[in-house]
Amino acid sequence: MIRNYLLAFIATITLTLHMQTAMGQGLSVNTTGAAADTSAMLDVSSSSKGLLMPRMTGAQRDAIHLPANGLEVYITDAAQPGLYINNGTPAAPLWSPVGSSMPAGSTAGDMLYWNGSAWVVLPAGITGQVLVFDGHAPVWAGVPSLPTVTVVTSLTVTLSGFPVSETAAVHGEITNPLGIPVLITGKGICWGTHSNPTIATDSFTTDGAGLSSFTETFSGTPLVTYYARAYVSNSVGTVYGNEVTFSVAGIGSPYLGGILGYVLQPSDFGYSGTTPHGLIMYPKDSGIVSRPWGCFNTLSFSTGTGFGDGPSNTSTIVFNCGTNTAAGYCRSLTTGGYTDWYLPSVEEALALSPIAGNIYFPIPSGGFWTSS
């Protein structure tokens, strides 16, 4: 009994002395007997084995009472299993993956975002892009390019007063069908006397920035056709809307020896999309009132009623009935350096009717002589 007691006492003394030494220098765990590094409380080394951290489920980790900042555990059942460290406080832990559990970027500016189950790398964008959230993840948008918008140009022509003042209101409407953020630096209306005007070669207005609509009102030289279209610009370039044309006619104003009474429209005979045409009326003169229309009761010829028929109608009436007629009066008229006056056809007279009462003397019945 004495021997057994002495052996147990010696073993106890030996273990006690070993722990004291380990606590003084740090604990070394190895198979070589090497001392612990002086900077380490625990120095574990091996060439064939590793260190096994405490393993647990995410729920077990979250149940740890007041986990210390820096506490590490290995989670086995998370969507992204691996080693986690508490980067928060004991009262408000923030468990974050450690080391290679986080995906690595490949380019300066790469970013990480959590997609609900794992960390995902978002590659770096390029200059001029903005980061937006599409409802599920951050994405780069606004690639420097021409504006991804639709530009629509519309036209409203207004007639008022006498002489008639005609103005053209050109309207621009911008829509963004793709929904991609667009930085608009300029917008407005550009116009000229040729098709497809641009802000580089023609006149244009500046109506600020942004996607709001805009309208500009124009006046111009009588019988000159203008071409206009809305434009939108950004740092890369300019896009244009559809083209509209208008002629600010100045109806009722003095023009080429008479009064400008009508400008031919696309549906009228003789209309030209490149060279505008119209009807010019001679100012009030009583000479035509005293003349008969033509050969009463002896009509043996026909006349036309449409646009462009007035000149031939006038020649027909003069040939068959002489110059002592309303048509003859028009044919013999010389004024303003022009000798090509004629009595209008019925359709030409109707086109002139909005202002004809201010120009012609009416015959006793209250109507107007025509060549039809």
C-alpha positions as CSV (number, residue, x, y, z in Angstrom):
1,M,0.0,0.0,0.0
2,I,2.8,2.4,0.8
3,R,4.4,1.7,-2.7
4,N,1.2,2.3,-4.6
5,Y,0.6,5.6,-2.7
6,L,4.1,6.8,-3.5
7,L,3.7,6.0,-7.2
8,A,0.4,7.9,-7.4
9,F,2.0,10.8,-5.6
10,I,5.0,11.0,-7.9
11,A,2.6,10.9,-11.0
12,T,0.6,13.7,-9.6
13,I,3.7,15.8,-9.0
14,T,4.9,15.1,-12.5
15,L,1.6,16.2,-14.1
16,T,1.4,19.3,-12.0
17,L,4.9,20.3,-12.9
18,H,4.1,19.7,-16.7
19,M,1.0,21.9,-16.6
20,Q,2.9,24.7,-14.9
21,T,5.5,24.6,-17.6
22,A,2.9,24.6,-20.3
23,M,1.1,27.6,-18.8
24,G,4.3,29.5,-18.6
25,Q,5.4,28.9,-22.2
26,G,2.1,28.1,-24.0
27,L,0.8,24.7,-24.7
28,S,2.5,22.7,-27.5
29,V,0.8,19.8,-29.1
30,N,3.0,17.8,-31.5
31,T,4.7,14.5,-32.0
32,T,8.2,15.9,-32.0
33,G,8.4,17.3,-28.5
34,A,9.1,20.8,-29.7
35,A,8.2,23.7,-27.4
36,A,5.4,26.0,-28.2
37,D,6.1,29.3,-30.0
38,T,6.6,32.1,-27.5
39,S,3.8,34.1,-29.1
40,A,1.2,31.3,-28.9
41,M,-0.9,30.1,-26.0
42,L,-1.6,27.0,-28.1
43,D,0.8,25.7,-30.7
44,V,-0.5,22.7,-32.7
45,S,1.7,21.2,-35.4
46,S,1.5,18.1,-37.5
47,S,2.5,17.0,-41.0
48,S,-0.2,14.4,-41.2
49,K,-3.2,15.6,-39.2
50,G,-5.3,18.8,-38.9
51,L,-7.2,20.8,-36.3
52,L,-10.9,19.8,-36.0
53,M,-13.0,22.7,-34.8
54,P,-16.3,22.2,-32.9
55,R,-18.9,21.0,-35.4
56,M,-22.6,21.8,-35.1
57,T,-25.8,22.8,-37.0
58,G,-26.7,26.4,-37.6
59,A,-29.5,26.1,-35.0
60,Q,-27.0,24.8,-32.4
61,R,-24.6,27.7,-33.2
62,D,-27.4,30.2,-32.8
63,A,-28.2,28.7,-29.4
64,I,-24.8,29.4,-27.9
65,H,-25.3,31.8,-25.0
66,L,-23.4,35.1,-25.4
67,P,-20.8,33.9,-28.0
68,A,-17.6,35.8,-27.7
69,N,-16.4,38.0,-30.4
70,G,-14.0,36.0,-32.5
71,L,-15.6,32.6,-31.5
72,E,-15.2,30.1,-34.4
73,V,-17.3,27.0,-35.1
74,Y,-17.9,24.8,-38.1
75,I,-21.4,24.7,-39.4
76,T,-22.5,21.5,-41.1
77,D,-26.0,22.2,-42.4
78,A,-26.1,25.7,-43.7
79,A,-26.7,26.6,-47.3
80,Q,-23.0,27.4,-47.4
81,P,-21.4,25.0,-44.8
82,G,-18.0,25.9,-43.5
83,L,-16.1,27.8,-40.8
84,Y,-17.9,30.8,-39.3
85,I,-16.6,33.5,-36.9
86,N,-18.6,35.8,-34.8
87,N,-17.7,39.3,-36.0
88,G,-20.4,40.9,-33.7
89,T,-20.7,41.1,-30.0
90,P,-21.8,38.5,-27.5
91,A,-25.2,40.2,-27.2
92,A,-25.6,40.7,-31.0
93,P,-23.5,38.0,-32.8
94,L,-22.8,38.4,-36.5
95,W,-21.7,35.1,-37.9
96,S,-19.6,35.4,-41.1
97,P,-18.0,32.8,-43.3
98,V,-14.2,32.5,-42.9
99,G,-11.6,32.4,-45.6
100,S,-12.3,30.4,-48.7
101,S,-16.0,30.2,-47.9
102,M,-16.3,33.6,-49.6
103,P,-15.9,33.6,-53.4
104,A,-12.9,35.5,-54.7
105,G,-13.1,38.3,-57.3
106,S,-11.0,38.5,-60.4
107,T,-10.9,42.2,-61.2
108,A,-10.5,45.4,-59.2
109,G,-14.0,46.6,-58.4
110,D,-15.7,43.2,-58.2
111,M,-18.3,43.1,-55.5
112,L,-20.2,40.4,-53.5
113,Y,-23.9,40.2,-52.8
114,W,-26.0,37.6,-51.0
115,N,-28.5,36.0,-53.3
116,G,-30.5,34.4,-50.5
117,S,-28.5,31.2,-50.3
118,A,-24.9,32.0,-51.2
119,W,-22.5,34.9,-51.8
120,V,-22.1,35.7,-55.5
121,V,-19.5,37.8,-57.3
122,L,-20.8,40.9,-59.2
123,P,-18.2,41.8,-61.8
124,A,-17.0,45.4,-61.9
125,G,-19.0,47.7,-64.1
126,I,-17.6,50.3,-66.5
127,T,-17.4,54.0,-66.4
128,G,-20.8,55.7,-66.6
129,Q,-22.8,52.7,-65.4
130,V,-25.1,52.9,-62.3
131,L,-25.9,50.0,-59.9
132,V,-29.6,49.4,-59.7
133,F,-31.7,46.7,-58.0
134,D,-34.0,44.7,-60.3
135,G,-36.0,43.1,-57.5
136,H,-33.7,40.1,-57.0
137,A,-30.1,41.3,-57.2
138,P,-28.0,44.3,-58.0
139,V,-27.2,44.8,-61.7
140,W,-25.3,47.3,-63.7
141,A,-27.3,49.6,-65.9
142,G,-26.9,52.7,-68.1
143,V,-24.2,51.4,-70.4
144,P,-22.9,54.4,-72.2
145,S,-24.7,54.3,-75.6
146,L,-27.3,56.2,-77.5
147,P,-30.4,56.9,-75.4
148,T,-32.7,53.8,-75.4
149,V,-35.8,55.9,-75.8
150,T,-38.6,56.4,-78.4
151,V,-39.0,60.0,-79.6
152,V,-42.3,60.9,-81.3
153,T,-42.8,64.2,-83.1
154,S,-46.3,65.6,-83.7
155,L,-47.6,68.8,-85.4
156,T,-50.5,71.2,-84.7
157,V,-51.2,74.0,-87.2
158,T,-53.3,76.9,-85.9
159,L,-55.0,79.6,-88.1
160,S,-56.3,82.8,-86.5
161,G,-57.3,86.4,-87.4
162,F,-57.1,88.2,-90.8
163,P,-54.7,88.4,-92.4
164,V,-54.6,84.9,-91.2
165,S,-51.7,84.2,-88.7
166,E,-50.6,80.6,-89.1
167,T,-48.3,79.0,-86.5
168,A,-47.0,75.4,-86.3
169,A,-46.6,73.8,-82.8
170,V,-44.2,70.9,-83.0
171,H,-44.4,68.6,-80.0
172,G,-41.8,66.0,-78.8
173,E,-42.8,63.0,-76.6
174,I,-40.2,60.7,-75.0
175,T,-40.9,57.2,-73.8
176,N,-38.5,54.7,-72.2
177,P,-39.8,51.2,-73.2
178,L,-36.8,49.3,-71.9
179,G,-37.0,50.9,-68.5
180,I,-33.2,51.3,-68.3
181,P,-32.1,54.4,-66.5
182,V,-31.2,57.0,-69.1
183,L,-29.2,60.2,-68.5
184,I,-30.6,62.8,-70.9
185,T,-28.4,65.8,-71.4
186,G,-30.4,67.7,-74.0
187,K,-33.7,67.7,-76.0
188,G,-35.7,69.9,-78.3
189,I,-36.8,70.4,-81.8
190,C,-34.5,70.8,-84.8
191,W,-35.7,72.1,-88.2
192,G,-34.7,73.3,-91.6
193,T,-35.8,73.6,-95.2
194,H,-34.6,70.1,-96.2
195,S,-35.5,66.6,-95.0
196,N,-33.8,65.0,-91.9
197,P,-32.5,68.1,-90.2
198,T,-29.9,67.6,-87.4
199,I,-28.6,69.7,-84.5
200,A,-25.2,69.6,-86.2
201,T,-26.3,71.4,-89.4
202,D,-29.6,73.1,-88.8
203,S,-31.5,75.2,-86.3
204,F,-32.7,73.7,-83.0
205,T,-34.2,74.6,-79.7
206,T,-33.0,73.4,-76.3
207,D,-35.7,72.3,-73.9
208,G,-33.6,71.1,-70.9
209,A,-33.0,67.5,-69.9
210,G,-34.9,64.6,-68.5
211,L,-37.8,62.6,-70.0
212,S,-40.5,65.2,-69.9
213,S,-42.3,66.2,-73.1
214,F,-41.8,69.6,-74.9
215,T,-43.4,71.8,-77.5
216,E,-42.1,74.6,-79.7
217,T,-44.1,77.1,-81.8
218,F,-42.8,78.3,-85.2
219,S,-43.6,80.9,-87.8
220,G,-41.7,81.4,-91.0
221,T,-41.7,82.6,-94.6
222,P,-44.9,82.1,-96.6
223,L,-44.9,79.1,-98.9
224,V,-41.7,77.7,-97.6
225,T,-41.9,74.1,-96.4
226,Y,-40.1,73.4,-93.2
227,Y,-39.0,70.0,-91.9
228,A,-38.8,69.3,-88.2
229,R,-38.2,66.5,-85.8
230,A,-37.7,66.1,-82.0
231,Y,-34.3,65.1,-80.7
232,V,-32.8,63.7,-77.5
233,S,-29.1,63.7,-76.6
234,N,-26.8,62.1,-74.0
235,S,-23.0,62.0,-73.6
236,V,-22.7,59.5,-76.5
237,G,-24.9,61.0,-79.2
238,T,-28.3,62.0,-80.4
239,V,-31.5,60.2,-81.5
240,Y,-34.3,61.7,-83.5
241,G,-38.0,61.3,-83.8
242,N,-40.1,61.0,-86.9
243,E,-40.2,64.0,-89.3
244,V,-43.1,66.4,-89.8
245,T,-43.4,69.1,-92.4
246,F,-45.3,72.4,-92.3
247,S,-45.6,75.6,-94.3
248,V,-46.3,78.7,-92.3
249,A,-48.3,80.4,-95.1
250,G,-49.3,83.8,-93.8
251,I,-52.7,83.4,-95.4
252,G,-54.3,86.7,-96.3
253,S,-50.9,88.6,-96.4
254,P,-49.7,90.4,-99.6
255,Y,-47.7,88.0,-101.8
256,L,-46.5,88.0,-105.4
257,G,-48.8,90.8,-106.6
258,G,-51.9,89.7,-104.8
259,I,-53.1,88.2,-101.5
260,L,-52.0,84.7,-100.5
261,G,-55.3,82.8,-100.2
262,Y,-54.5,79.1,-99.9
263,V,-51.6,76.7,-99.8
264,L,-52.0,73.4,-101.5
265,Q,-52.2,70.4,-99.2
266,P,-51.1,66.8,-99.9
267,S,-54.5,65.8,-101.2
268,D,-54.8,68.7,-103.7
269,F,-54.0,68.4,-107.3
270,G,-50.7,70.0,-108.1
271,Y,-49.2,69.5,-104.6
272,S,-45.5,69.0,-104.4
273,G,-43.7,67.8,-101.3
274,T,-40.5,69.7,-102.3
275,T,-41.9,72.9,-103.9
276,P,-44.9,74.4,-102.2
277,H,-47.7,75.8,-104.3
278,G,-50.8,77.9,-103.5
279,L,-53.5,80.2,-104.8
280,I,-53.0,84.0,-104.9
281,M,-56.1,86.2,-105.1
282,Y,-56.3,89.7,-106.7
283,P,-57.4,92.4,-104.3
284,K,-61.0,93.8,-104.5
285,D,-61.8,95.3,-107.9
286,S,-65.3,96.2,-109.2
287,G,-64.4,95.5,-112.8
288,I,-65.3,91.8,-112.5
289,V,-68.7,92.5,-111.0
290,S,-70.1,94.2,-114.1
291,R,-69.0,91.4,-116.4
292,P,-71.3,88.4,-117.3
293,W,-70.0,84.9,-116.5
294,G,-70.1,83.8,-120.1
295,C,-72.5,83.0,-123.0
296,F,-75.9,82.7,-121.3
297,N,-78.3,80.4,-123.0
298,T,-75.8,79.3,-125.6
299,L,-73.5,77.0,-123.5
300,S,-72.0,74.5,-125.8
301,F,-68.8,73.7,-123.9
302,S,-67.9,72.2,-120.6
303,T,-65.6,73.3,-117.7
304,G,-63.9,71.4,-114.9
305,T,-64.5,71.8,-111.2
306,G,-61.3,70.6,-109.5
307,F,-58.0,72.0,-108.5
308,G,-56.0,73.1,-111.5
309,D,-59.0,73.5,-113.7
310,G,-59.2,77.3,-113.3
311,P,-56.7,78.2,-116.0
312,S,-58.1,75.9,-118.7
313,N,-61.7,76.9,-117.7
314,T,-60.8,80.6,-118.2
315,S,-59.3,79.9,-121.6
316,T,-62.4,78.0,-122.7
317,I,-64.8,80.7,-121.6
318,V,-62.8,83.4,-123.3
319,F,-62.5,81.4,-126.5
320,N,-66.2,80.7,-126.7
321,C,-67.7,83.9,-125.2
322,G,-65.1,86.6,-125.7
323,T,-63.2,88.9,-123.3
324,N,-66.3,90.8,-122.0
325,T,-66.8,88.2,-119.3
326,A,-65.6,87.6,-115.8
327,A,-63.1,85.1,-117.2
328,G,-62.0,87.7,-119.8
329,Y,-61.4,90.3,-117.2
330,C,-59.1,87.9,-115.2
331,R,-57.3,86.9,-118.4
332,S,-56.5,90.5,-119.4
333,L,-55.4,91.5,-115.9
334,T,-51.8,92.6,-115.4
335,T,-50.7,93.6,-111.9
336,G,-47.7,93.2,-109.8
337,G,-45.7,92.1,-112.9
338,Y,-47.9,89.0,-113.3
339,T,-50.2,88.2,-116.2
340,D,-51.3,84.7,-115.4
341,W,-54.5,85.6,-113.5
342,Y,-57.6,83.4,-114.0
343,L,-61.1,82.8,-112.7
344,P,-60.9,79.9,-110.1
345,S,-62.8,76.6,-110.5
346,V,-65.4,75.8,-107.9
347,E,-63.1,73.7,-105.8
348,E,-60.4,76.4,-105.9
349,A,-63.0,79.0,-104.9
350,L,-64.2,76.8,-102.0
351,A,-60.6,76.5,-100.8
352,L,-60.4,80.3,-100.8
353,S,-63.8,80.8,-99.2
354,P,-62.6,81.2,-95.6
355,I,-61.2,84.6,-96.5
356,A,-62.8,85.2,-100.0
357,G,-65.4,87.6,-98.6
358,N,-62.6,89.9,-97.5
359,I,-61.1,89.8,-101.0
360,Y,-63.8,89.5,-103.7
361,F,-66.9,91.6,-104.4
362,P,-69.8,89.1,-104.2
363,I,-72.3,89.0,-107.0
364,P,-75.9,90.1,-106.1
365,S,-77.0,86.7,-105.0
366,G,-74.2,86.7,-102.4
367,G,-72.1,84.0,-104.1
368,F,-68.9,84.2,-106.2
369,W,-68.2,83.9,-109.8
370,T,-66.2,80.7,-110.6
371,S,-65.1,79.3,-113.9
372,S,-66.9,76.0,-113.4
